[in-house]
Amino acid sequence: MDHVLTKASLGKGPPPGGDGPGQGAYTACPGAGHRSSPFRRGLLAWVRAFPFLAPSLFGVSVFLLLPVILIFVLSLLQWNLLSPPKFVGFQNFATIFEQDGAGHSLLVTAYYVLLAIPLQTVLSLGMAVMLNRKLPGMGVYRVLFVVPFMATPVALAVVWNWIFDPKFGFANQLIGYFGIPAQNWLGSYKLAMPVLAAVQIWQWVGYNMLFFLAGLQGIPPELLESAAIDGAGQWQRFRRVTVPLLRPTMLFVLVTTVIGSFQVFDTVYVLTDGGPGTSTQVLNLSIYQTAFTDFRIGEASAMSVVLFVVVLIFTFIQFTYFRRRTVYEYV
């Protein structure tokens, strides 16, 4: 064990020829060697925290990390759930693009995201601005706008399927009052995907509005008052002060909604089942049909890996874009 030397007297140190008593002799300090290193302190802190973290770590490992690793492994195998798995390497990735139309499904999914996300974000922010005012009954309106998110997607899809029924649906009855002919909303190549995007926007716009509303209420009013004193109008204050300070909220909303839109399944499955033709064949629906209809687990896993990589790339781009444009503290 190392020892730290301390002075035993008030002298300036031992003379060149000796270190006797009273001449600045040095002795070992036995307690100094027991100081713990930063690594040891960190290890002890981790040991103390582990019992509290163990339940969450178990859930993340079993229900998130392990399935992701398993999907990567299965994407390298050829397996139909009955015969023994066969290792085929990256052949499944070539097969899904050449024979299974994964590229087309990915483009359809991207089209769905482009239709839904911009309008949904703008509407969510606009609703938050309107509901941020201190007027009577605002709490009731906030609850009403969030109600669609609380319903299950399958139940909502059944209701929307009735609304867009070409013969007896409410949508055709409504446009009939304006002299517009009835439309085959879910059976049209041009209308099916916009209808799905509209359903997505209707369900999620109120949920995202809550985050924008929280972000608006977190902006110090002194900043807006200072901008008004300097002569900034209402639109200038919103553009120059409110929007920049909402960028952390904007990042969260965009990342979560983009990931959710790329993983859309329930609404598409109930309303169109990928039709008409393959105009609404999103990638998640292709994964489901490949795995549980055709029993080609390896190819379905390869599609899942492709979807995972695409979502990861989009998330990385969003974080990179907002990293230098985001303010997290107000000085």
C-alpha positions in Angstrom: 0.0 0.0 0.0 1.3 3.4 -0.9 1.8 5.9 1.8 1.7 9.7 1.7 4.6 11.4 3.5 3.7 14.3 5.8 6.0 16.6 7.8 6.5 15.7 11.5 7.8 19.1 12.5 7.5 22.7 11.6 10.9 22.7 9.8 11.2 23.3 6.2 12.5 19.8 5.6 15.4 17.5 6.3 18.9 18.8 5.8 21.0 17.3 3.1 22.9 15.0 5.5 20.2 13.6 7.7 16.6 13.3 8.7 16.7 13.1 12.4 14.0 14.2 14.8 13.4 17.9 14.9 15.0 18.4 11.6 12.0 18.0 9.3 11.7 14.2 9.4 9.0 12.6 7.3 6.7 9.9 8.5 4.0 7.8 6.7 0.4 8.7 7.1 -1.4 5.4 7.4 -4.9 6.8 6.6 -4.0 8.5 3.4 -3.8 5.3 1.4 -7.5 4.5 2.0 -8.8 7.2 -0.3 -11.0 5.6 -3.0 -10.5 6.3 -6.7 -13.2 7.8 -8.9 -13.7 4.5 -10.5 -14.3 2.8 -7.2 -16.8 5.5 -6.1 -18.6 5.2 -9.4 -18.7 1.4 -9.1 -20.1 1.6 -5.6 -22.8 4.1 -6.8 -23.8 1.7 -9.6 -24.0 -1.2 -7.1 -26.3 0.9 -4.8 -28.5 2.0 -7.8 -28.8 -1.4 -9.5 -31.6 -2.8 -7.3 -33.7 0.3 -8.3 -32.8 0.1 -12.0 -33.2 -3.7 -12.3 -36.9 -3.8 -13.0 -36.6 -1.2 -15.8 -33.4 -2.8 -17.2 -35.2 -6.2 -17.2 -38.1 -4.8 -19.2 -35.9 -3.0 -21.7 -33.7 -6.0 -22.2 -36.4 -8.6 -22.6 -39.0 -6.6 -24.5 -36.8 -4.3 -26.6 -33.1 -5.2 -26.8 -33.6 -9.0 -27.1 -36.3 -8.8 -29.8 -34.1 -6.4 -31.9 -31.1 -8.8 -31.7 -33.4 -11.7 -32.6 -34.8 -9.9 -35.6 -31.3 -9.3 -36.9 -30.5 -13.0 -36.4 -33.7 -14.2 -38.1 -33.0 -11.9 -41.1 -30.0 -14.1 -42.0 -32.1 -17.3 -41.9 -34.6 -19.0 -44.1 -37.4 -20.3 -41.9 -41.1 -21.1 -42.3 -41.8 -21.9 -38.6 -42.1 -25.6 -39.4 -38.8 -26.8 -41.0 -35.4 -26.2 -39.3 -33.9 -22.7 -39.9 -31.3 -22.5 -42.7 -28.6 -19.8 -42.8 -28.7 -17.9 -46.1 -26.7 -14.8 -45.1 -27.9 -11.6 -46.8 -29.9 -13.3 -49.5 -33.2 -12.3 -47.8 -32.4 -8.7 -48.3 -32.0 -9.2 -52.0 -35.1 -11.3 -52.2 -37.4 -8.7 -50.5 -36.5 -6.0 -53.0 -36.5 -8.2 -56.1 -39.6 -10.4 -55.5 -41.5 -9.0 -52.5 -41.8 -5.4 -53.5 -40.2 -4.0 -50.3 -39.0 -1.0 -52.2 -42.5 -0.1 -53.4 -43.9 -0.6 -49.9 -41.1 1.7 -48.5 -42.0 4.4 -51.1 -45.7 4.1 -50.2 -44.8 4.5 -46.5 -42.7 7.5 -47.2 -45.6 9.0 -49.2 -47.9 8.4 -46.2 -45.4 10.2 -43.9 -45.1 13.2 -46.2 -48.9 13.5 -46.4 -49.5 13.2 -42.7 -46.6 14.8 -40.8 -46.3 18.4 -42.1 -50.1 19.1 -41.9 -50.4 17.4 -38.6 -47.5 19.4 -37.1 -48.9 22.7 -38.4 -52.4 22.0 -37.1 -51.1 20.9 -33.7 -49.0 24.1 -33.3 -52.0 26.2 -34.4 -54.4 24.6 -32.0 -51.9 25.0 -29.2 -51.5 28.7 -29.9 -55.3 29.1 -29.9 -55.8 27.1 -26.7 -53.0 28.9 -24.9 -55.2 31.9 -24.3 -56.8 32.5 -20.9 -60.4 32.3 -21.8 -63.3 30.4 -20.2 -63.8 26.8 -21.2 -60.3 26.2 -22.6 -59.8 23.2 -20.4 -62.9 21.5 -21.9 -61.6 22.2 -25.5 -58.2 20.7 -24.6 -59.9 17.5 -23.4 -62.1 17.2 -26.5 -59.2 17.5 -28.8 -57.3 14.7 -27.0 -60.2 12.3 -27.0 -59.5 10.8 -30.5 -56.0 9.8 -29.3 -57.5 7.9 -26.4 -59.6 5.6 -28.6 -58.1 2.4 -30.1 -57.0 2.6 -33.7 -58.9 -0.5 -34.8 -62.2 0.9 -33.3 -61.7 4.2 -35.0 -60.9 2.5 -38.3 -64.2 0.6 -38.2 -66.0 3.9 -37.6 -64.1 5.6 -40.4 -64.8 2.7 -42.7 -68.5 3.4 -42.2 -68.1 7.1 -42.8 -66.3 6.6 -46.1 -68.6 3.9 -47.3 -69.3 4.7 -51.0 -73.1 4.0 -50.8 -74.3 4.9 -47.3 -71.3 6.8 -45.8 -71.7 10.1 -44.1 -68.8 11.6 -46.2 -70.7 11.2 -49.5 -73.9 12.5 -48.0 -72.1 15.6 -46.8 -70.5 16.4 -50.1 -73.8 15.7 -51.8 -75.3 18.8 -50.3 -72.7 20.8 -52.2 -73.5 19.1 -55.5 -70.3 17.0 -55.5 -70.8 13.4 -56.8 -70.2 10.5 -54.5 -66.7 9.2 -54.3 -65.2 5.7 -53.7 -62.9 7.0 -51.0 -61.1 3.8 -50.0 -61.4 2.2 -53.4 -59.7 5.0 -55.4 -56.0 4.9 -56.2 -55.8 8.7 -55.8 -58.0 9.1 -52.7 -57.2 6.1 -50.5 -53.8 7.3 -49.2 -55.0 10.9 -48.5 -57.9 9.5 -46.6 -55.6 7.3 -44.5 -53.4 10.4 -43.8 -56.5 12.4 -42.8 -57.5 9.7 -40.3 -54.0 9.7 -38.9 -54.0 13.5 -38.6 -57.4 13.5 -36.9 -56.3 11.0 -34.3 -52.9 12.4 -33.4 -53.3 16.2 -33.8 -54.8 16.7 -30.4 -52.1 14.6 -28.7 -49.3 16.6 -30.3 -51.1 19.8 -29.4 -50.5 19.0 -25.7 -46.8 19.1 -26.1 -46.8 22.3 -28.1 -49.1 23.8 -25.4 -46.7 22.8 -22.7 -43.8 24.3 -24.7 -45.8 27.6 -25.1 -46.5 27.8 -21.4 -42.8 27.3 -20.7 -41.8 30.4 -22.6 -41.1 33.3 -20.2 -43.7 36.1 -20.9 -40.9 38.7 -20.3 -39.3 37.7 -23.6 -42.5 38.3 -25.6 -43.1 41.6 -23.7 -39.6 42.8 -24.5 -40.1 42.0 -28.2 -43.4 43.9 -28.1 -41.8 46.9 -26.5 -39.1 46.9 -29.2 -41.9 47.2 -31.8 -42.3 43.6 -32.9 -45.8 42.7 -34.2 -47.7 39.6 -33.3 -46.5 37.6 -36.3 -42.9 38.7 -35.7 -43.0 37.7 -32.1 -44.3 34.3 -33.1 -41.7 33.8 -35.8 -38.7 35.3 -34.1 -39.3 34.4 -30.4 -41.9 31.7 -30.0 -40.9 29.3 -32.8 -37.1 29.3 -32.0 -37.9 28.6 -28.3 -40.3 25.8 -29.3 -37.5 23.8 -31.2 -37.0 21.3 -28.3 -40.7 20.5 -28.4 -40.7 20.5 -32.2 -37.8 18.0 -32.2 -39.7 15.6 -29.8 -43.0 15.9 -31.7 -41.3 15.3 -35.1 -39.2 12.4 -34.0 -42.1 10.6 -32.3 -44.6 11.2 -35.1 -42.2 10.2 -37.9 -41.4 7.0 -36.1 -45.1 6.3 -35.4 -46.0 7.0 -39.1 -43.4 4.7 -40.5 -44.8 2.0 -38.2 -48.5 2.5 -39.2 -50.4 -0.7 -39.5 -53.8 -0.9 -37.7 -55.6 1.8 -39.6 -54.3 0.6 -43.0 -55.1 -3.0 -42.2 -58.7 -2.3 -41.3 -59.6 0.4 -43.8 -57.8 -0.8 -47.0 -55.7 -3.9 -46.3 -53.2 -2.4 -48.7 -55.6 -1.8 -51.5 -56.8 -0.8 -54.0 -54.0 -2.9 -55.6 -50.9 -2.0 -53.7 -51.5 1.7 -53.5 -51.6 1.7 -49.6 -49.3 -1.3 -49.1 -47.2 0.2 -46.3 -44.1 -1.7 -45.2 -45.5 -2.8 -41.8 -48.4 -4.4 -43.6 -46.0 -6.2 -46.0 -44.0 -7.4 -42.9 -47.2 -8.8 -41.4 -48.4 -10.6 -44.6 -44.9 -12.0 -45.3 -44.5 -13.4 -41.8 -48.0 -14.6 -40.9 -49.6 -15.2 -44.2 -46.7 -16.6 -46.3 -44.7 -17.9 -43.2 -41.5 -16.5 -44.5 -40.0 -15.4 -41.3 -36.5 -14.6 -42.6 -37.7 -12.2 -45.3 -40.2 -10.5 -42.9 -37.3 -10.0 -40.5 -35.2 -8.5 -43.3 -38.0 -6.1 -44.0 -38.1 -5.2 -40.3 -34.3 -4.5 -40.4 -34.8 -2.2 -43.4 -37.5 -0.3 -41.6 -35.4 0.0 -38.5 -32.5 1.4 -40.5 -34.7 3.9 -42.4 -36.3 5.1 -39.1 -32.8 5.4 -37.6 -31.6 7.5 -40.5 -34.5 9.8 -40.3 -34.1 10.2 -36.6 -30.4 11.0 -36.9 -31.1 13.6 -39.6 -33.7 15.3 -37.4 -31.4 15.3 -34.4 -28.5 16.7 -36.5 -30.6 19.4 -37.9 -32.0 20.6 -34.6 -28.8 20.2 -32.6 -27.3 23.6 -33.4 -30.7 25.3 -33.7 -32.1 24.5 -30.3 -32.1 26.5 -27.1 -32.8 24.6 -23.9 -32.2 27.4 -21.4 -33.5 30.9 -21.3 -31.0 33.4 -19.9 
